[in-house]
Amino acid sequence: MPHRQRKRAVFPGQFDPITNGHVDVIRRAVLLFDDLVVAVGINPDKKEMFALEERLSIMRQVLGGIPNVTVESYTGLTVDFVRKVHATAIIRGIRDASDLRYEFQLAQANRAVGGVETVFIMTGDQFALTSSSLIRQIVSLGGNVRQLEGLLPEVVVERLVEIQKQYRAKVPPQPDAPTT
């Protein structure tokens, strides 16, 4: 009987921070592929909350119990990384119609430029409104991180609480605005 080639996919992203929505997509992607490489990239257009090494460390903690998942960093074009790790597909999570529009264009470009297929996985309903950008905004504006516990892995919540404490220690309290 011929040996079947293992199917490997790449789930690329900034993951700053990783959310339970990302974990949901990862858990479902490993049911479709033999191996999944979670590829942590740097987006020069976004201000990072976590340094790359800390993101890698957190993700390895969060994803360590999921079989056949590895976490790697990369720079450059995603399609080049996909070829480097001998993957056959890119995984993308879709939360809503605006995600689909953007991701569809990206998938078309990845197929045209790199000959790589994209597999879309719909995010679970409970995570449809969650994004790393939204989490970063809530944290930077002093929102209650503990209220995000259902949306983030516990290790991320704990780290965000530390970040807020450090930020508050550096910034003196502002007087209340006068009322008229």
N, C-alpha and C positions, 0 to 999 in steps of 0.2 A: 504494500500500500504506500503511495507517495506521501512524503512528509509535507504537511501543510505549513505554509509560511505564516509566521506570527504577524498579526495586524497590530501596528502601533499607531497611536494618534498623539497629537500635541495639543494641549490646551494652553494657549498663550495669554498673557495679560500682565498688567502691572501689579495687581493684587495688593494694593496699598490702601487699606488692609484687605486681607482675605475675609470674605463674608460667608455666612452659612449658605447663601445662594450659590457661591462658587463651589462650596463643598457638595451641595446637592447635585450640581452639574457633574462634578468629578465622580461622585458615587454612581451616577447613572451612566456616565461614559465608560467606566471600567466594565460595565455589563455588555458593552458593544464591541470592545477592543481587548486584545490580549494584554497590551501594555499601554500605559498612558504616561506621557511626559508632561508635567505641569511646568511650563516655561515662563519664568519670571523675567520680564523685560523692563527696560527703562524707557519712559516716554519723556523726551526732552521738553515737550510742551506742557507737562504737568509738574506742579510742585509736590515733592514727595513728603509724606509724613514719616515714613519708616525708611531707613537706609536699606539698600539692597540686601546686605548680609543679614540684617535683622528680619526682613521679610522672608528670606530663605529659611532662617532658623525657625521662625514661627510656623511657616507652612510645613516644614518637615515634622514639627511637633503635631500639628493638627492632622496631617495626612498620613502619619506614620503607621497607623493601623489598617490602612486600606491597601490590600494586596495589589501588586503589579503597578504601583504608582511611584514615579520618581519625580523629584523636584530639581530643576536645573535653571541656571540663569543664562541669558543670552543677550547679544547685542546685534544690531543690524536687522536685515529683513527676516520676517518670520518664515517665509518660504525657504530661505537659505538654511535656517536652523532645522526646519522640518526635513529637508534633504539630508542634512548632516547626521541626524539621528535615525535616518531610514524609516521615517513615518509615512503613512499612506493618506493621512487626513488631518485636518485642523478641526478642533472642537470649538464651537462658539455657543455661549449661553444667550438666549433671547428672553428678554423680560416683557417687551411690548412692541407695538408696530414701529415705533421710531428706531428701536434697536434693529429690527428686521431690515428696515430700509438701509441703514448704515452698513450692517453686516452683509447684506446681499451684495452691495457694491464691492466691499472688500473681498468677498468670496469669489466674485467674478474676476477681480484683478489677480487674486492668488492663483486661480485656475489658468488665466491667460499668461501670467508671468512665470509661474512655477510649475504648472501642471498638477497642482495639489487641490484635492477636493476638500470641501468644508461640510461638516455635519453640524446642524443646528439642534440644540437641545433646549426645549422650553424650560425656563426656570419654574420651580414649584410656585403655586399661587401665593404662599406665605412669604415668598422672597421677591415677588414681582416689583415691589417699590424700593427695593434695597439696592444701593450702589455704593461703591467705595468713595466716590466723590461726595455723595450725600453724608456719609459717615465722617469724612474729613471735615466737612463744613460744620456739622453738629459739634464735633470735638473742638474745632478752632474757635467757635463762637460760645464755648462754655456750656453747651448742652449737657444734660444728665446722661452720661455714658451708660450708667446702670440700666437705663430704660431700653438700651439697645441689645440687652443680653440674648434675646431670642433671635436676633439677626446676625450675631457674631459669635465665633468660637470663644470660649471662656478665656483662653490665654490672650486673645486680642482685647477683650474687655478690660482685663487686668492691666495690660500694657497701656491702653488708652487712659485709664484712670491715673496711672503714673505720669503720663505725658501732661495731663491737665494739671496735676499737682505741681509739676516742675514749672509749667507755664505760669500758674498763679503765683508761685514763689518769686518769679522774675518780674512780674508786672504788678506795680502797686495798684491798690483798689482805686477806681475812679469815683469821684463824688457823684451823687445822684444829680441828674439834670434838674435845674430849677423848674418848678411848676408855675404856670401862669393863671 
